[in-house]
């Protein structure tokens, strides 16, 4: 037996990198797995002969061109492996502007690909930095930008090979309606319907928006970004799907795309227009508003698994702060245990009543939107404006 030892360092600062995953391989397969410590060093016992020392992907860093170092190990000796130098993934800057090309402060940025949860907000110059943990295989970051107080938005794509500032112009949103049906024309309630780019964007195209088909298979989305060629995809509980023809909308345009056919689609459930008594779930953390405090107020309620609960609670709390509204209630419902202290909004226990995770509820406690992930800003704006006097 012998051993290999080496270091992993930041190529920009020269600082050691802890937590890097190191695999040691021989012709017989993997013989060792270790991680670098706080000093960036690693050591692993192995067999004599030729060894391949491989560094795994590390959040926030690019994979080096030479991710595998081959060394010859002698019996009873330690062989030094050349240092792995990792370049940090740079920050990418966007500047959000309006139709007059003036900067838009407090615009909300979401990263759709690689998928990230939560919002970023532009500064007074309309600037925001985007940082990602790993580079997409094709080197394209996809994101969206929404105006904080007006129904305007944009989609953007960033080439990870360039760190030049990118201007992103907002336009008034468009809307789309349609119907999810089987090949025999039967409506599919509860189908997940969403928009995707018409042109292929990698192996895992991002969802531009998602909602559920309601009674009669009807769906509507009032937050479609104009000038973006896209199609609708409808997917059902039995893992079958169908897609519409491609369409591109102008600012403010409304379009009915007709039927989206899912040949053997199966129905699920939708709560659109129905009452959702989210506050009846058991309270886990935070303070539940009293019935008097809830009266006449709309709500945004997100459902999540326990593993993601801290992230969801933090992100929705941040969204409430950014919106600065006292007229909309915010809550998170967790499937499983939640024992984090200091929740600034009510955290309850329970499961989502439909395939959707996020529900916007009007002042009459009826669901107006079923969607996934962070609530769409345009819908929150409308909900806040419709609260009961």
C-alpha positions in Angstrom: 0.0 0.0 0.0 0.9 3.6 -0.5 -0.8 7.0 -0.4 -1.6 10.1 -2.4 -1.7 13.6 -1.0 -2.4 17.1 -2.4 -4.2 20.4 -2.2 -7.2 22.2 -3.7 -6.9 26.0 -4.0 -8.8 29.0 -5.4 -7.2 30.0 -8.7 -8.1 33.6 -8.1 -7.0 34.2 -4.5 -4.8 31.2 -3.8 -6.8 30.4 -0.7 -7.3 26.8 0.2 -10.7 25.2 -0.5 -12.2 22.9 2.0 -14.9 20.4 1.3 -13.8 19.4 -2.2 -14.6 15.8 -3.0 -11.6 13.6 -4.1 -11.9 10.2 -5.7 -8.9 7.9 -6.1 -9.2 5.2 -8.8 -7.1 2.4 -10.2 -7.7 -0.1 -12.9 -9.8 -2.1 -10.4 -12.1 0.8 -9.8 -12.5 3.4 -6.9 -10.2 2.6 -4.0 -10.6 5.8 -2.0 -12.9 8.7 -1.4 -12.1 11.7 0.8 -12.7 15.4 1.1 -10.3 18.3 1.6 -10.1 19.9 5.1 -10.0 23.5 6.1 -6.4 23.8 4.8 -7.5 22.5 1.4 -5.3 19.4 1.9 -6.2 15.8 1.3 -4.6 12.4 1.8 -5.8 9.0 0.9 -4.3 5.5 1.1 -4.3 3.5 -2.1 -2.6 0.6 -3.9 0.8 0.8 -5.7 0.9 1.5 -9.4 -0.8 4.0 -11.6 -3.6 6.0 -9.8 -6.1 8.5 -11.1 -7.0 11.2 -8.6 -10.2 12.9 -9.6 -11.8 16.1 -8.2 -15.6 16.2 -8.1 -17.9 19.2 -8.9 -17.8 21.8 -6.2 -20.5 24.4 -5.6 -19.5 27.9 -6.8 -16.4 26.7 -8.8 -15.8 25.7 -12.4 -14.4 22.2 -13.0 -10.7 22.5 -14.0 -9.7 21.4 -17.4 -7.4 18.8 -15.8 -10.0 17.3 -13.4 -8.0 14.0 -13.2 -4.4 13.8 -12.2 -2.5 10.6 -12.9 0.3 9.6 -10.6 2.5 6.6 -10.0 2.4 5.3 -6.4 5.2 3.3 -4.9 4.8 0.7 -2.1 5.0 2.3 1.3 5.5 5.9 0.0 3.3 9.0 -0.2 3.0 10.5 -3.7 2.4 14.2 -4.1 -0.5 15.1 -6.5 -0.2 18.4 -8.4 -2.5 21.1 -6.9 -6.0 21.4 -8.2 -6.6 25.0 -9.0 -10.3 25.9 -9.2 -11.6 29.1 -10.8 -14.7 30.5 -9.0 -17.8 30.9 -11.1 -18.1 34.7 -11.7 -21.0 36.9 -10.9 -23.2 37.9 -13.8 -24.8 41.4 -13.8 -28.1 42.4 -15.4 -29.6 45.9 -15.6 -33.3 46.0 -15.7 -34.8 48.9 -17.8 -38.3 50.1 -18.8 -39.6 50.8 -22.2 -37.8 54.2 -22.2 -34.5 52.3 -21.3 -34.5 53.9 -17.8 -33.3 51.7 -14.9 -35.9 50.0 -12.8 -35.1 49.8 -9.1 -36.6 47.0 -7.0 -37.3 44.8 -9.9 -37.5 41.1 -8.9 -35.1 38.7 -10.5 -35.7 34.9 -10.6 -33.2 32.4 -12.0 -35.0 29.7 -13.9 -32.0 27.7 -15.2 -30.1 26.4 -13.3 -33.2 26.5 -11.1 -32.8 28.6 -8.0 -35.4 29.4 -5.3 -36.2 32.9 -4.2 -35.9 36.4 -5.4 -33.1 38.9 -6.1 -33.9 42.6 -6.2 -32.3 45.3 -8.3 -30.7 48.4 -6.7 -31.4 52.1 -7.5 -29.5 51.7 -10.8 -31.6 48.8 -11.8 -28.6 46.4 -11.3 -28.6 42.9 -9.8 -25.9 40.3 -9.5 -26.6 36.7 -10.4 -24.5 34.0 -8.8 -24.9 30.3 -9.5 -23.5 27.2 -7.9 -22.8 25.2 -11.1 -22.5 26.1 -14.8 -25.3 24.7 -17.1 -23.9 22.2 -19.6 -24.5 24.4 -22.5 -23.4 27.6 -20.7 -26.7 29.4 -20.8 -28.4 30.9 -17.7 -32.1 31.7 -18.1 -33.9 34.1 -15.8 -36.9 36.4 -15.5 -37.4 39.9 -14.3 -40.6 41.4 -12.9 -41.6 45.0 -12.1 -42.3 45.4 -8.4 -45.5 47.4 -8.8 -46.7 47.1 -12.4 -47.6 44.0 -14.5 -44.4 44.1 -16.6 -41.8 41.5 -17.1 -39.0 40.0 -19.3 -37.1 36.8 -19.8 -33.3 36.8 -20.4 -30.5 34.5 -21.3 -26.9 34.9 -20.3 -23.9 33.3 -21.8 -21.6 32.2 -19.0 -18.5 32.8 -21.1 -19.2 36.6 -20.9 -19.4 38.7 -17.7 -20.4 41.9 -19.5 -23.4 43.6 -18.1 -26.7 42.7 -19.9 -29.6 45.1 -20.3 -33.1 43.5 -19.9 -36.1 45.5 -21.0 -39.5 45.0 -19.3 -42.7 45.0 -21.3 -46.4 44.7 -20.4 -47.5 41.1 -19.8 -49.7 39.1 -22.1 -52.2 36.4 -21.2 -53.0 33.0 -22.6 -56.0 30.6 -22.2 -56.7 27.1 -23.4 -58.1 23.7 -22.4 -56.4 20.4 -21.5 -58.3 17.5 -23.1 -57.8 13.8 -24.0 -57.6 12.5 -27.5 -61.4 11.9 -27.3 -62.0 15.5 -26.2 -62.6 14.7 -22.5 -61.5 17.6 -20.3 -58.6 17.0 -17.9 -59.0 18.8 -14.6 -55.9 19.1 -12.5 -53.5 18.7 -15.4 -50.2 20.7 -14.9 -50.0 23.2 -17.7 -47.1 25.5 -18.3 -45.0 27.4 -20.9 -41.7 26.4 -22.3 -39.4 27.9 -24.9 -40.3 26.8 -28.5 -36.6 26.5 -29.2 -34.8 23.7 -27.4 -32.8 24.9 -24.3 -30.7 22.0 -23.1 -31.9 18.6 -21.9 -34.0 20.1 -19.1 -35.9 23.1 -20.4 -37.1 25.6 -17.7 -40.7 26.2 -17.0 -41.6 29.8 -17.8 -44.8 29.5 -15.8 -47.1 26.7 -14.5 -50.6 26.4 -13.3 -53.4 23.7 -13.1 -56.2 23.1 -15.5 -59.5 23.8 -13.6 -63.0 22.4 -14.1 -63.6 21.6 -17.8 -59.9 21.5 -18.4 -59.7 25.2 -18.7 -56.5 27.1 -17.9 -55.4 30.7 -18.0 -52.2 32.5 -17.2 -52.0 36.3 -17.2 -48.3 36.6 -16.8 -46.9 35.6 -20.2 -43.8 37.5 -21.3 -44.3 39.0 -24.8 -42.0 38.5 -27.7 -40.9 35.1 -26.5 -41.7 32.1 -28.8 -43.1 29.4 -26.6 -45.6 26.5 -26.4 -47.8 25.1 -23.7 -47.1 21.7 -22.2 -49.9 19.8 -20.3 -48.9 16.9 -18.1 -51.1 14.6 -16.1 -50.9 12.3 -13.1 -50.1 9.2 -15.2 -46.9 10.7 -16.6 -48.4 11.5 -20.0 -48.1 14.9 -21.7 -49.0 16.9 -24.8 -48.0 20.2 -26.2 -49.6 23.1 -28.1 -48.5 24.8 -31.3 -45.9 27.5 -30.8 -47.1 31.1 -30.2 -45.5 34.5 -29.6 -47.6 37.2 -27.9 -47.4 41.0 -28.2 -47.4 43.2 -25.0 -50.9 43.2 -23.5 -52.2 40.6 -26.0 -54.7 37.9 -24.9 -54.7 34.6 -26.9 -56.8 31.5 -26.7 -54.6 28.6 -28.0 -57.5 26.1 -28.0 -57.0 22.5 -26.9 -53.8 21.0 -25.6 -54.2 17.3 -26.2 -52.9 14.7 -23.7 -53.8 11.5 -25.5 -54.4 9.2 -22.4 -54.4 11.9 -19.8 -55.9 11.3 -16.4 -57.7 13.9 -14.3 -56.7 15.1 -10.9 -58.1 17.9 -8.8 -58.1 21.7 -8.9 -59.2 24.2 -6.3 -59.6 27.2 -8.6 -62.7 29.1 -7.4 -63.1 26.9 -4.4 -62.6 27.7 -0.7 -59.2 26.8 0.9 -59.3 26.9 4.7 -55.5 26.9 5.1 -55.7 28.2 8.6 -57.4 25.1 9.9 -54.1 23.1 9.7 -52.2 22.7 13.0 -49.8 25.6 13.8 -46.2 24.5 14.0 -44.4 27.8 14.4 -45.1 31.5 14.3 -48.4 33.3 15.0 -51.6 32.5 13.3 -53.8 35.5 12.6 -57.1 35.5 14.4 -60.3 35.2 12.4 -60.8 38.9 12.8 -57.4 39.7 11.5 -58.0 37.3 8.5 -61.3 38.8 7.7 -61.4 40.5 4.3 -57.7 39.8 3.6 -56.4 37.7 0.7 -53.6 35.2 1.3 -50.6 33.6 -0.3 -50.0 30.1 1.0 -47.1 27.8 0.0 -47.0 24.1 0.7 -43.6 22.3 0.9 -41.9 19.1 2.1 -40.0 19.3 5.4 -36.6 19.1 3.7 -37.2 22.4 1.8 -39.2 24.1 4.5 -36.5 26.4 5.9 -35.7 27.7 2.4 -39.3 28.3 1.6 -40.1 30.0 4.9 -37.1 32.3 4.5 -37.9 33.1 0.8 -41.5 33.9 1.4 -40.7 36.0 4.5 -38.3 37.9 2.3 -40.9 38.4 -0.4 -43.4 39.8 2.2 -40.8 42.3 3.3 -40.0 43.4 -0.2 -43.7 43.9 -1.1 -44.2 45.8 2.1 -48.0 45.1 2.1 -50.0 44.5 5.2 -53.1 43.7 3.1 -52.0 40.1 2.1 -51.4 37.3 4.5 -48.5 34.9 4.0 -48.2 31.4 5.3 -46.3 28.1 4.7 -47.7 24.7 5.2 -45.1 21.9 5.8 -45.6 18.2 5.2 -43.6 16.7 8.0 -41.7 18.1 11.0 -40.6 21.8 11.3 -38.8 22.9 14.5 -37.0 26.0 13.4 -37.4 28.9 15.7 -37.9 32.6 14.8 -40.5 32.1 12.0 -41.8 35.6 11.0 -44.9 34.1 9.4 -47.2 31.3 10.4 -45.9 27.8 9.6 -48.5 25.1 9.7 -48.5 21.3 9.2 -50.2 19.5 6.3 -50.2 18.4 2.7 -50.9 20.3 -0.5 -54.5 19.6 -1.6 -53.7 19.4 -5.3 -50.5 18.9 -7.4 -49.7 22.6 -7.1 -47.6 24.0 -4.2 -48.6 27.7 -4.2 -52.1 29.1 -3.8 -53.3 32.7 -4.1 -56.5 33.1 -2.2 -58.9 36.1 -2.4 -60.6 38.0 0.4 -63.5 35.5 0.2 -61.1 32.6 0.8 -61.4 31.3 -2.7 -58.4 30.2 -4.8 -57.6 32.5 -7.7 -54.3 30.9 -8.8 -52.7 27.5 -8.4 -49.0 27.5 -9.3 -45.6 26.2 -8.3 -42.6 27.7 -6.4 -42.5 31.4 -5.6 -45.7 33.3 -6.3 -45.9 35.3 -9.5 -45.4 39.0 -8.7 -48.1 40.2 -11.1 -50.7 38.0 -9.3 -49.6 39.3 -5.9 -50.0 42.8 -7.2 -53.6 42.0 -8.4 -54.4 40.2 -5.2 -53.3 43.1 -3.0 -55.4 45.5 -5.1 -58.5 43.4 -4.8 -58.5 43.0 -1.0 -61.7 43.8 0.8 -62.1 47.4 2.2 
